[in-house]
């Protein structure tokens, strides 16, 4: 389809492990469900639902689950270096530590920016949370591609001229220049996490 990144969902059983080196790719890891720990540079960090980790290219890593059925979402892509800009180091955080900002002044549609908005980063990962009935304020079209996973709730996602009912666990890939729009439906807030490439010339 032309995607320039990979989006993976991994389920680990009790005491399941993943280990290796990120190689030429950088990784963004998000704990969708369950609990685990990650070893980075000889330091182990405990992770729970809502925790996230950024790993630069060339980073050794080990993940161990501490609960059966732990679900880990991973976005990965080759890192595009900039001259005279050092590549970012590892980063560990939790979504509750990132305050949601009203999107274009709409208190019912809040955006959490999980990675620093700095030139060193060539990827962005955000969480968008909508109260029931809230929408994107207009149909958007972007030069960058997106990868998305519904985390909570349900709604309708418009892609080009097609309309898709989506709910918790569904995933979407959006090509560059694909018109998009979302409305949250049902009685509970809807939220999705999404990736996009940033701070580099599009190809």
For each residue, the residues with C-beta under 8 A, 3 or more apart:
1: 173 175
2: 145 175
3: 6 145 147 173
4: 77 145 197 203
5: 75 76 77 123 145 147 195 197
6: 3 25 74 75 76 77
7: 73 74 75 147 149 171 173 195
8: 73 74 76
9: 32 71 72 73 74 149 171
10: 18 71 72 74
11: 69 70 71 72
12: 16 17 18 34 36 63 65 69 70 72
13: 16 65 68 69
14: 65 66 67 68
15: 64 65 66
16: 12 13 64 65 70
17: 12 62 63 64 65
18: 10 12 61 62 63 72
19: 61 62 63
20: 60 61
21: 58 59 60 61
22: 25 26 27 55 56 57 58 59 61 76
23: 57 58
24: 57 58 78 79
25: 6 22 57 76 77 78 79
26: 22 54 55 56 57 76 77 78 79 123
27: 22 53 54 55 59 61 74 75 76
28: 52 53 54 55 74 75 76 114 115 123 125 195
29: 38 52 53 54 55 63 72 73 74
30: 51 52 72 73 74 125 193
31: 34 35 36 47 48 49 50 51 52 70 71 72 73
32: 9 49 71 72 73 149 151
33: 49 69 70 71
34: 12 31 48 49 65 66 67 68 69 70 71
35: 31 46 47 48 49 65 66 67 70
36: 12 31 47 63 64 65 66 67 70 72
37: 44 45 46 47 63 64 66
38: 29 44 45 47 53 61 62 63 64 92
39: 42 43 44 45 61 62 63 64
40: 43 45 53 55 59 60 61 90 92
41: 60 90
42: 39
43: 39 40
44: 37 38 39
45: 37 38 39 40 53 92
46: 35 37 51
47: 31 35 36 37 38 51 53 92
48: 31 34 35 51 94
49: 31 32 33 34 35
50: 31 94 95 96
51: 30 31 46 47 48 92 93 94 95
52: 28 29 30 31 92 93 94 95 114 125
53: 27 28 29 38 40 45 47 90 91 92 93
54: 26 27 28 29 88 90 91 92 115
55: 22 26 27 28 29 40 59 61 90
56: 22 26 59 79 87 88 89 90
57: 22 23 24 25 26 78 79 87
58: 21 22 23 24
59: 21 22 27 40 55 56 90
60: 20 21 40 41
61: 18 19 20 21 22 27 38 39 40 55
62: 17 18 19 38 39
63: 12 17 18 19 29 36 37 38 39 72
64: 15 16 17 36 37 38 39
65: 12 13 14 15 16 17 34 35 36 68 70
66: 14 15 34 35 36 37 70
67: 14 34 35 36 70
68: 13 14 34 65
69: 11 12 13 33 34
70: 11 12 16 31 33 34 35 36 65 66 67
71: 9 10 11 31 32 33 34
72: 9 10 11 12 18 29 30 31 32 36 63
73: 7 8 9 29 30 31 32 149 193
74: 6 7 8 9 10 27 28 29 30
75: 5 6 7 27 28 123 125 147 195
76: 5 6 8 22 25 26 27 28
77: 4 5 6 25 26 122 123 197
78: 24 25 26 57
79: 24 25 26 56 57 87 122
80: 122 200
81: 85 87
82: 85 119 120 200
83:
84:
85: 81 82 119 120
86: 120
87: 56 57 79 81 120
88: 54 56 91 116 118 120 121
89: 56
90: 40 41 53 54 55 56 59
91: 53 54 88 115 116
92: 38 40 45 47 51 52 53 54
93: 51 52 53 97 98 114
94: 48 50 51 52 97 98
95: 50 51 52 98 112 114 127
96: 50
97: 93 94
98: 93 94 95 112 113 114 127
99: 112
100: 110 111 112 127 129
101: 110 111 112 113
102: 105 106 107 109 110
103: 106 109 110 111 128 136 137
104: 109 137
105: 102
106: 102 103 109 134 137
107: 102 110
108: 130 131 133 134
109: 102 103 104 106 128 129 130 131 134 135 136 137
110: 100 101 102 103 107 128 129
111: 100 101 103 126 127 128
112: 95 98 99 100 101 126 127 128 129
113: 98 101 117 124 126
114: 28 52 93 95 98 125 126 127
115: 28 54 91 121 123 124 125
116: 88 91 120 121
117: 113 121 124
118: 88 121 199
119: 82 85 199
120: 82 85 86 87 88 116
121: 88 115 116 117 118 124 198 199
122: 77 79 80 197 198 199 200
123: 5 26 28 75 77 115 195 196 197 198
124: 113 115 117 121 195 196 197 198
125: 28 30 52 75 114 115 193 194 195
126: 111 112 113 114 193 194
127: 95 98 100 111 112 114 151 191 192 193 194
128: 103 109 110 111 112 182 191 192 194
129: 100 109 110 112 152 189 190 191
130: 108 109 134 135 153 155 182 183 184 189 190 191
131: 108 109 134 184 189
132: 153 184 185 186 187 188 189 190
133: 108 183 184 185
134: 106 108 109 130 131 183 184
135: 109 130 181 182 183 184
136: 103 109 139 140 180 181 182 183
137: 103 104 106 109
138: 181
139: 136 158 179 180 181
140: 136 179 180 181
141: 177 178 179 180
142: 146 174 176 177 180 196
143: 176 177 202
144: 176 196 197 198 202
145: 2 3 4 5 173 174 175 176 196 197
146: 142 172 173 174 180 194 195 196
147: 3 5 7 75 171 172 173 174 194 195
148: 171 172 173 174 192 193 194 195
149: 7 9 32 73 169 170 171 172 192 193 194
150: 153 154 166 167 168 169 170 171 190 191 192
151: 32 127 168 191 192 193
152: 129 168 188 189 190 191
153: 130 132 150 167 168 184 186 188 189 190 191
154: 150 165 166 167 168 184 185 186 188 190
155: 130 165 166 167 182 183 184 185 186 190
156: 163 164 165 166 182 183 185
157: 163 164 166 172 180 181 182
158: 139 161 162 163 164 179 180 181 182
159: 162 164 172 174 178 179 180
160: 178 179
161: 158 179
162: 158 159
163: 156 157 158
164: 156 157 158 159 172
165: 154 155 156
166: 150 154 155 156 157 170 172
167: 150 153 154 155 170
168: 150 151 152 153 154
169: 149 150
170: 149 150 166 167
171: 7 9 147 148 149 150
172: 146 147 148 149 157 159 164 166
173: 1 3 7 145 146 147 148
174: 142 145 146 147 148 159 178 180
175: 1 2 145 178
176: 142 143 144 145 202
177: 141 142 143
178: 141 159 160 174 175
179: 139 140 141 158 159 160 161
180: 136 139 140 141 142 146 157 158 159 174
181: 135 136 138 139 140 157 158
182: 128 130 135 136 155 156 157 158 192
183: 130 133 134 135 136 155 156
184: 130 131 132 133 134 135 153 154 155 189 190
185: 132 133 154 155 156 190
186: 132 153 154 155 190
187: 132
188: 132 152 153 154
189: 129 130 131 132 152 153 184
190: 129 130 132 150 152 153 154 155 184 185 186
191: 127 128 129 130 150 151 152 153
192: 127 128 148 149 150 151 182
193: 30 73 125 126 127 148 149 151
194: 125 126 127 128 146 147 148 149
195: 5 7 28 75 123 124 125 146 147 148
196: 123 124 142 144 145 146
197: 4 5 77 122 123 124 144 145 200 202
198: 121 122 123 124 144
199: 118 119 121 122
200: 80 82 122 197
201:
202: 143 144 176 197
203: 4
